[in-house]
Structure formats: structure tokens, C-alpha cells
Amino acid sequence: MTATLALTENAAPSGRVGPNAVIQLANALAEGLGPEAARQVFGAAGCAHLLEKPPGEMIDERIPAHLFKTLWRSLPDATALWIAEDAGRRTGAYIVENRIPGIAKGVLRLLPRSVAARLLTGAIARHAWTFAGSGACRTLPGDPVVIEIADNPIVMPACVWHQAVFAALFGELVGGDVTVRHSRCCGAGSETCRFEVTIRPARVTSAAQPSTRTTPSGTCV
């Protein structure tokens, strides 16, 4: 029995999150640092079997939480931050590509940004269990859009994975210049992780890609 299976079988029941919290971390490691780095981190976490057979359904929230903690133990802080952010960006992109109907994506992209942001915020609240697990999610539309996760089960420095997921969703579906700020963190003693999403008219760039930024300077352990 692996360490991860022991964790999920012998502990009290917990929340579940989407499998991309694991799948996209593996992809970020393999493509960013090479397959050996992915094997090193997943092996150290007792999750090597998840590289051979990626999860195809909702998973225990403690598995990605343990993997991200192992990521920071295995790599320099700056590298771990970069990989976690890339994993979040990949997760958001996967959701946009595979979990949101084409008609809905088209409608959101045609609406005024304030209206699209309000609709997307409501959808995030309805499907919060996919990224918040057992944590309680509250959303507040406005400027900025506020997303709060009480007792966030997947904390890490600056919670860059969540920041990147939200940046990708709003950047792709609402557009404009999207900035996500992580202003409070459960890992630093707060009751909630608070994410503030600010959307401004797109900056002039050479490409038509949405501009998204996260603020990895937040504090979290």
C-alpha cells in the first residue's frame, strides 16, 4: 500500500476536488523540468502510481494538498512557485476547453465584461467543490470580483495554484487585463483565503491573447 493510499483509506472522510489538480501538476513538472522531476516529486509524495494511471474522477483533496507540499520540499521556492502557477494555468485552460459548452463560451465573450464577470462568478460559486473541496466558497461580484475559500484545503505559498486557475478562467472567458490578488490566506492564520480579481481594458499587445497576472507575493505556508 502506498503512502497516499494509506492516507485516504485510514483517515476520516474528507472533501473531493477535480483530478486536474493532480494531472496538471504532473504535466507542469514533466514539461517544465522533465519527466524525472515529475517522478521525483510524485515518488517523494508516495503518489508515483498517479503518473502511470492519472485519476479519471474526483479525488480526495488531501492528495493534491500533499503533492503541493512535497513540491515545495523537493524544489527551490521560486521553482515550486513557477510550477504550481503553471499547473493552475493549465487547470483553468482545461476547464475552459473541456468543461464549458461552446455556446456558453461564445455568449460570455460577447457580453460586456461586467456582465460576463458576474455570470462567471456565479458559475464558479455553483461548481466551487471542484477546487475548494471541503472548504466553503463565497463569491462577491463587483470590482474587484471576490472569491473566498474558508478552510481552504489546498494551501501553498501565495496560493498561486488557485490564483492561476481564476486568472485563466476570467482571462479566457471575460477578457481584458486580468489581475488576481491573494490578500488573505488560511495558511497564514486567516479563516479564509481571499482572491480579488480585477479586470481592466486590455493593454495593447502584439498578440490577441488575454493578459493575465497573479500576485505571488502573498504569504502562505
N, C-alpha and C positions, 0 to 999 in steps of 0.2 A: 504494500500500500504506500503510495507516495505521500509526501508531507501535505500536499494540497488536499488529497482525498481524505486524509485523516482530519484535516481542518474542517472540511464540510460535513463529514459524517459523524464526528464525535462532539461537535459543538452545538449549541442551541440554534434553532432555525433563525435565519436572517433574511434580509431583503435580496432581491434579484435585480440584475441590471442586464442590458443588452450585451451580446457576445462580442461586439466590436470594441468594447473596452479592452479586451484581450487580443483580438485578431489584429487590430490596427497598431497596437503596441508592438506586436511581433513584426508586422510589416515595416514599421518605422525603424526598428532596430536592424532588421535584415538589409533594408535598402539604404539606410543611413550609415551604418557601421559595419555591415557584413553579416552573413549568416552565423558566424562563430559568436559574435556579440549577442545575437538573439539566443543562441544555445546557452551561452554563459549566464545570462540574466534569468532565463526561464528555468535553467537547471538549478541555479542557486535558490530559486523560489520553490523548487520541488514541482515545477509545472512543465517539465520538458515534454510530457506527453501531449500538451496542448499545441505544441509546434507540429507534431506529427498528425494529430487529429484535432483541428481547430473546433471550438464549440459551435454548434449549429442552432442553439436555442438560448433562452435566458439562463444566466449563470449566477451562482452565489456571489454577492457583492464583495465578499471577503477575498475572493480570488484576485480580481484586478487590484484591490487595495493592497494586498500582499505583494503583487508583482511590481507595483509602482514604488513601494517602499524598498524592495530589493533593487530596483533600478537605481535609486539614489545611493544604496550601499555599494553597488557594483561599479558605478561610473563617477567621474568628477561631476560636481554640481552643475556646472554650465552645460555639460554634455547631456546629463539626465534631463535638465530643463528643456533643452532643444528637442530631445527625443520625445518627451511627454507632450510638448506642444504640437509636434508633428503628428503624433498619434491622435490627438484631439482634432486636429485639422482634417486628417484622413477620416475620422469617425463622422464628423459633420458632413464631409463631402459624400460619404457613403449614404448617409441618411437622405441627403438631397437627391442623389441619383437613384436610390433604390426603394425608399420608403415613402416618398411623397408623390402622389399621382401627377402626371404631366399636366393635366388641366389645372390643378391647384397651383403648380409652379408658375404656369403661364399667367394665371389671374393675379397672383401675388406680385409678379414682376411688372404688371401693367398698372397696378393701383398706385395712388400717391403713397410715398414712403411711410407717412404717419399711419395710414390705414393698414398697409401691409404689415407694418411692425406690430400693430395691435392684434391683427389676426394671427400672426405667427406666435406672438406671446401667448395667446390663448391656446394654441395648439401645443406649445411647449408645456404649459401647465397641465393639459389633459394627458400628456404622454411622459410626464416627469419621471415615472418609475423606471424608464429605460436608462436614465443617467443618474437618478437620485436614489434608487433602491429604497431602503427603509427610511431615508431622510424625507422630511416633509418639505415640499416645494411650494413657494408662494411667488407669484409674479405680479408686477405692477406696471401696466403700460404707461407710457409717458416719455418725457425727455429728461433724464435717460430712462430707458426700459430697465426695470429692476427685477432680477431673478435671485431669490433667496432659497437656500437649502439648509434647513435646520438639521443638525446632527448629520452632516454630510459624511457618508461612509467612505468616500474615496478622496481623502485629502492628501495634499502634497505641497511642496514649496510653491507659493503663489497660485495653487490650484490651476496650473496652466492647462491641464487637460480640459477641464470644464470651460475655461476661458476660450480655448481654441475651438471647441465644439460650437459654442454660441457665436463666436466671430464668423465661423464658416457658414452657419445657418443664416444669420442676418445678412452677411455679405453676399451670399448667393441668391437669397430669396427676396431681400428688401433692396439691396444695392446701396450705393453711396460709399462714403468713407466711414467705416465701422471701427469703433474702438471699444474694447471691453476692459473695464477696470475692476479689479478684485479688491474691494475695500474693507471687507471683514472676513475672518476665517475661523472655522471651528478648531483648526489645528493650533491656532494662536490663543485659544481660550474663549472665543466668541460663541454664542449659541447658534449662530448661523454663518454660512458662507454667503456673502453678498456680492453679486456681479452687476455692474452698471454698464449697460450697452448704449453708447452714444452713436447716433447716425447723423452724418452731415453730408451735404452735396459732395459728390465725388471729386477728388482732386484730378487735375489734368495729368494724365499719364500717357505713355506711348502705346499702352495696350488697353483693351476693353475689359480687363479683369477687375473685379471689385477690390477695393482697398480695405484690408482688414488688419487691425493691430490689437495685440494684447499687451497687458502691462505686467510683465513678470517680476516686478519689483516688490510685489506684495509679500507678506510674511506668513508662512505656514510651516508646520512641522509634520 
